[in-house]
């Protein structure tokens, strides 16, 4: 089994909680640099990683969007916790 198919299987069967946990780690790693560079760095890492693994970035965004909508529908704080973390650790530190 190729790395691409292994990653694809994990992406399509992952949970919002797993996505959020990873997001917290990424945000933590970036929080010391200016928000403009954070956004650009995240976008670059996302695009390059998706390209190397031959994923459609729009498809990945749709998967995350569905996870977020599902959490909102179930009234779970999974993605709002990420938003609050970004607001507290990044936005407020640079204003």
Secondary structure in CASP SS format (residue, H / E / C, confidence):
PFRMAT SS
TARGET T0000
AUTHOR 0000-0000-0000
METHOD secondary structure of the structure
MODEL  1
X C 1.00
X C 1.00
X H 1.00
X H 1.00
X H 1.00
X H 1.00
X H 1.00
X H 1.00
X H 1.00
X H 1.00
X H 1.00
X H 1.00
X C 1.00
X C 1.00
X C 1.00
X H 1.00
X H 1.00
X H 1.00
X H 1.00
X H 1.00
X H 1.00
X H 1.00
X H 1.00
X H 1.00
X H 1.00
X H 1.00
X H 1.00
X H 1.00
X H 1.00
X H 1.00
X C 1.00
X C 1.00
X C 1.00
X C 1.00
X H 1.00
X H 1.00
X H 1.00
X H 1.00
X H 1.00
X H 1.00
X H 1.00
X H 1.00
X H 1.00
X H 1.00
X H 1.00
X H 1.00
X H 1.00
X H 1.00
X H 1.00
X H 1.00
X H 1.00
X H 1.00
X C 1.00
X C 1.00
X C 1.00
X C 1.00
X H 1.00
X H 1.00
X H 1.00
X H 1.00
X H 1.00
X H 1.00
X H 1.00
X H 1.00
X H 1.00
X H 1.00
X H 1.00
X H 1.00
X H 1.00
X H 1.00
X H 1.00
X H 1.00
X H 1.00
X C 1.00
X C 1.00
X C 1.00
X C 1.00
X H 1.00
X H 1.00
X H 1.00
X H 1.00
X H 1.00
X H 1.00
X H 1.00
X H 1.00
X H 1.00
X H 1.00
X H 1.00
X H 1.00
X H 1.00
X H 1.00
X H 1.00
X H 1.00
X H 1.00
X C 1.00
END
